[in-house]
């Protein structure tokens, strides 16, 4: 449902949490078929299972690790930008596995995008230990690292400490950044390792805190088992403190990212259709935490700069200036707002009037023109 992205002002969609495909197939599939530009990172968690055939909770054998490293190198050389690591979703991932893959990225001047290993403050295995692991990865390999959705992983209930660790790493010269989405709840699939036994104690949640995405249904102890068997995507309501969102948003090295791509038949977290509009509506206009230009920078120029060393085309994006690509969004800062909810996560935002992609008017007066397929593949440098 890339049209939902276009409808709320996205002109470039980069799947830096990883693409569930091989680079040649991914870029070929959408060539000339999409209204917005596209690219992404090598997806460690997906390829570990799909190509290597390793169980998520088991470490790789030496031969498997060699094969995965070679696969990462091949796909980076074929156009993927960076390596996405997800040790929380593949808990069998060893430190050595992460380091070997990070080295592949570092050799090419690419970034490691990391969904960190732990997302709660309770021992054993705390979110701050996970932040330390990512920083140690940068120290060991020299790779630039980006912590994905910091508010729902490494910093959820310990944001001040997580920020202090990142600040200290940056002060030592390490290239560490992070992103977040502006919602006080996260969402994922019930069959994932995030819902391994003990999840209620780790997150301080119960079944009734889980709402099935795309429905008004809250789970219960009686319905939870079947929902797991069906691998439903759920929103964990009230799972991210508002203070964590605000503390992360004001950091100069933080960016705003949606962490979601709505697809046909798979209702997702409302962040997939409302992240950027919500950032302006809530944290600029309502709360006054950010000024408009700072908020826009976190959604445009800062992400572009984070990836432009890998993807040369991004050096002409995220900027409104002579010589830049004509990817332009016209919106009303007074009325822009998100409308997506957990029950209706694909609901379009309001206040976005026109979208120009590669110089072509893809949306005029709120009307999307589906004949405009101006999206281009954004490949990493060879």
C-alpha positions in Angstrom: 0.0 0.0 0.0 2.6 2.5 -1.1 -0.2 4.8 -2.0 -0.9 5.4 1.7 2.7 6.7 1.9 2.3 9.0 -1.0 -1.0 10.2 0.4 0.6 11.5 3.6 3.6 13.1 2.0 6.3 10.5 1.7 8.3 10.8 -1.5 11.1 8.3 -0.6 10.5 5.1 1.3 13.7 3.5 2.6 13.2 0.1 4.4 16.2 0.5 6.7 14.8 -2.1 9.1 15.6 -4.5 6.2 14.0 -5.8 3.0 12.5 -9.3 2.9 14.1 -10.0 -0.5 17.4 -10.2 -2.4 18.6 -6.9 -3.8 18.3 -7.7 -7.5 14.8 -9.1 -7.1 13.7 -6.2 -4.9 14.9 -3.4 -7.2 13.6 -5.2 -10.3 10.2 -5.8 -8.8 9.3 -2.2 -8.3 11.1 -0.6 -11.3 8.6 1.6 -13.0 5.8 0.4 -10.7 5.8 2.8 -7.8 4.8 6.4 -7.2 7.7 7.1 -4.7 11.4 6.3 -4.6 12.5 3.2 -2.8 15.5 1.4 -1.4 16.5 -0.5 1.8 19.0 -2.4 3.8 20.1 -6.1 3.9 17.8 -7.8 6.4 19.8 -10.0 8.7 16.8 -11.5 10.6 15.0 -12.4 7.4 17.9 -13.8 5.5 19.1 -15.7 8.5 16.0 -17.8 8.4 14.9 -17.7 4.7 18.3 -18.2 3.0 20.4 -19.8 5.7 17.6 -21.8 7.3 18.7 -21.1 10.9 16.2 -21.2 13.8 15.9 -17.8 15.4 17.0 -19.0 18.8 20.1 -20.9 17.7 23.6 -19.6 17.0 24.9 -20.1 13.5 27.5 -22.7 12.7 30.8 -21.4 11.2 29.8 -22.4 7.7 26.4 -20.8 8.1 27.9 -17.6 9.3 30.4 -17.5 6.4 27.5 -18.0 4.0 25.4 -15.2 5.7 28.4 -12.8 5.5 28.9 -13.6 1.9 25.3 -13.0 1.2 25.3 -9.7 2.9 28.3 -8.6 0.8 26.7 -9.7 -2.4 23.5 -7.8 -1.6 25.2 -4.6 -0.6 27.2 -4.7 -3.8 23.9 -5.2 -5.7 22.3 -2.1 -4.3 21.2 -2.6 -0.7 22.3 0.2 1.7 23.6 -0.9 5.1 23.0 -4.0 7.2 19.9 -4.3 9.4 20.5 -6.3 12.5 17.6 -7.6 14.7 19.0 -9.6 17.6 15.8 -9.3 19.6 13.9 -11.0 16.8 16.7 -13.5 16.3 17.9 -14.1 19.9 20.3 -16.8 18.7 22.4 -14.1 17.1 25.9 -14.0 18.7 28.1 -11.0 19.2 30.5 -12.5 16.6 27.7 -12.8 14.1 26.8 -9.1 14.6 30.5 -8.1 14.3 31.1 -10.1 11.1 28.1 -8.5 9.4 29.0 -5.1 10.8 32.5 -5.5 9.3 30.9 -6.1 5.8 29.1 -2.8 6.2 32.1 -0.9 7.6 34.3 -2.1 4.7 31.9 -0.3 2.3 31.3 2.8 4.4 27.8 1.6 5.2 25.7 1.9 8.3 24.4 -0.9 10.6 20.7 -0.3 11.5 20.0 -2.1 14.7 16.8 -3.2 16.4 18.6 -3.9 19.7 18.6 -7.2 21.6 16.5 -6.2 24.6 13.7 -3.7 25.1 13.0 -3.7 28.8 14.9 -2.7 31.9 14.5 -6.0 33.8 17.4 -8.4 34.2 18.6 -10.7 32.8 19.2 -8.9 29.5 18.3 -5.2 29.9 17.8 -2.5 27.3 20.8 -0.6 28.5 22.9 -3.7 28.0 21.6 -3.8 24.5 22.6 -0.2 23.9 26.0 -1.0 25.2 26.2 -3.9 22.8 25.5 -1.6 19.8 28.1 0.9 21.0 30.7 -1.9 21.5 29.9 -3.0 17.9 30.8 0.4 16.6 34.0 0.5 18.8 35.1 -3.0 17.6 34.4 -2.7 13.9 34.4 1.1 13.2 31.0 0.8 11.7 28.5 3.7 11.9 25.4 2.5 13.9 21.8 3.7 14.0 19.5 2.5 16.8 16.0 1.9 15.4 12.9 3.1 17.2 14.8 4.0 20.4 11.6 4.7 22.3 10.3 1.1 21.9 13.6 -0.7 22.3 16.7 0.4 24.1 15.3 3.5 25.8 11.7 2.7 26.7 11.8 3.0 30.5 15.4 4.2 30.8 15.6 6.9 28.2 17.8 9.3 30.1 20.4 6.6 30.7 20.2 5.4 27.1 20.7 9.0 25.8 23.7 9.4 28.2 25.3 6.3 26.8 24.8 7.5 23.2 26.1 10.9 24.0 29.2 9.5 25.6 29.8 7.3 22.5 29.4 10.3 20.2 31.8 12.3 22.4 34.4 9.6 21.8 34.0 10.0 18.1 31.7 7.1 17.4 29.1 7.6 14.7 25.8 6.8 16.6 22.3 8.0 15.8 18.8 6.9 16.5 15.2 7.3 15.3 11.7 7.0 16.8 8.1 7.2 16.0 5.8 9.7 17.9 3.4 7.1 19.5 3.1 5.9 23.0 2.6 2.3 22.0 4.5 -0.2 19.9 3.2 -3.0 17.7 4.5 -6.3 16.3 3.5 -9.9 15.5 2.5 -12.2 18.4 4.5 -15.1 17.1 7.8 -13.1 17.2 10.4 -13.5 19.8 9.3 -10.2 21.4 6.4 -12.2 22.8 8.6 -15.0 24.2 7.5 -16.4 27.6 7.8 -13.8 30.3 6.7 -10.9 28.1 4.1 -9.7 30.6 6.7 -9.4 33.3 9.3 -7.8 31.0 6.9 -5.1 29.6 4.5 -4.7 32.5 1.6 -5.6 30.2 -1.3 -8.1 30.2 -3.3 -9.6 27.4 -5.9 -6.9 27.7 -3.3 -4.3 26.8 -3.0 -5.8 23.4 -5.3 -4.6 20.6 -5.4 -6.5 17.3 -4.4 -4.0 14.5 -7.2 -3.2 12.2 -9.9 -4.1 14.7 -11.4 -2.8 17.9 -10.6 -6.1 19.6 -8.6 -6.3 22.8 -7.2 -9.7 23.7 -7.8 -11.6 26.9 -6.2 -14.7 28.5 -8.8 -16.8 26.7 -8.2 -15.4 23.2 -4.5 -14.9 23.4 -3.5 -18.4 22.4 -5.5 -18.4 19.2 -4.2 -14.9 18.3 -0.6 -16.2 18.7 -1.4 -19.2 16.5 -2.8 -16.8 13.9 0.3 -14.6 14.3 -1.8 -11.5 14.6 -0.2 -8.1 14.6 -1.1 -6.3 17.9 -0.5 -2.9 19.3 0.8 -2.9 22.9 -1.2 0.0 24.3 0.4 2.5 26.7 3.7 0.8 26.4 6.0 3.8 25.7 6.2 6.7 28.3 5.4 10.1 26.9 8.5 11.4 28.7 10.7 8.9 26.7 9.2 10.3 23.4 9.9 13.9 24.3 13.4 13.2 25.6 14.4 11.3 22.4 12.8 13.8 20.1 14.8 16.8 21.3 18.2 15.1 20.7 20.1 16.7 17.8 21.0 13.2 16.6 17.5 11.7 16.6 15.3 11.4 13.5 11.7 10.5 12.9 10.9 7.2 11.1 7.7 5.3 10.7 9.0 1.7 11.1 5.9 0.5 9.2 4.7 -0.1 5.6 1.0 -0.8 5.4 0.2 -3.7 3.1 -2.9 -5.1 1.5 -4.7 -7.3 4.0 -2.3 -6.6 6.8 -3.4 -3.7 9.0 -0.4 -2.3 10.7 0.4 0.1 13.5 -1.0 3.6 12.7 2.5 4.9 12.5 2.5 3.5 8.9 0.0 6.2 7.8 0.5 9.0 10.4 4.0 9.3 11.8 5.1 12.5 10.0 1.8 14.3 10.2 1.5 13.4 13.9 5.0 14.7 14.6 4.0 18.2 13.4 0.5 18.2 14.8 1.4 17.0 18.3 5.0 18.0 19.0 5.2 21.2 17.0 1.6 22.7 17.1 0.0 21.2 20.2 2.9 20.6 22.6 5.5 23.1 21.2 8.4 20.7 21.9 9.9 21.4 18.5 9.8 24.3 16.1 8.6 23.4 12.6 12.0 23.6 10.9 13.6 21.3 13.5 10.7 18.8 13.1 11.0 18.9 9.3 14.7 18.4 9.5 14.2 15.2 11.5 12.0 13.9 8.7 14.0 15.1 5.7 17.5 16.4 5.7 18.8 14.4 8.7 17.7 11.0 7.4 19.1 12.0 3.9 22.4 12.8 5.4 22.5 9.6 7.4 22.3 7.5 4.2 23.8 9.7 1.5 27.3 8.3 1.9 25.8 4.9 1.0 23.2 6.1 -1.5 24.6 8.9 -3.7 21.2 9.9 -5.0 20.2 11.0 -1.5 22.6 13.9 -1.6 20.0 15.6 -3.8 17.0 14.8 -1.6 15.7 16.1 1.7 16.5 19.7 0.6 14.4 22.4 -1.1 17.1 24.3 -3.1 18.4 24.8 -6.6 19.9 21.6 -7.9 18.0 19.3 -5.6 15.5 16.7 -6.8 12.0 18.0 -7.2 10.5 15.8 -4.5 8.2 18.4 -2.8 5.3 18.2 -0.3 2.9 21.1 0.1 1.1 21.0 3.4 -0.8 23.3 5.8 1.0 23.5 9.1 -2.1 24.8 10.8 -4.3 21.8 9.9 -1.9 18.9 9.2 -2.8 16.0 11.5 -2.8 12.2 11.7 -6.1 10.3 11.6 -4.9 6.7 11.7 -5.8 4.6 14.8 -5.2 1.1 15.9 -8.6 0.1 14.8 -8.3 1.9 11.4 -4.5 2.2 10.8 -4.7 3.0 7.1 -6.8 6.2 7.6 -5.2 9.1 5.7 -3.7 12.1 7.4 -5.2 15.6 6.6 -3.5 18.9 5.7 -1.3 17.5 3.0 -2.4 19.1 -0.3 0.1 18.4 -3.0 3.0 15.9 -3.5 5.5 16.2 -6.3 7.8 13.2 -7.0 10.7 13.7 -9.4 9.0 16.8 -10.8 5.7 15.1 -11.5 2.5 16.0 -9.6 1.6 12.7 -8.0 -1.1 14.3 -5.7 -3.0 17.5 -6.5 -5.5 19.0 -4.1 -5.6 15.8 -2.1 -6.3 13.7 -5.1 -3.7 11.0 -5.9 -3.0 10.4 -9.6 -2.3 6.7 -9.9 -1.0 7.1 -13.4 2.1 8.9 -12.1 4.7 6.2 -11.3 7.8 8.5 -10.9 9.5 6.4 -8.1 13.1 5.5 -8.8 15.2 2.8 -7.2 17.8 4.2 -4.8 20.7 1.8 -4.9 23.9 2.0 -2.9 27.1 2.9 -4.7 28.9 -0.1 -6.3 
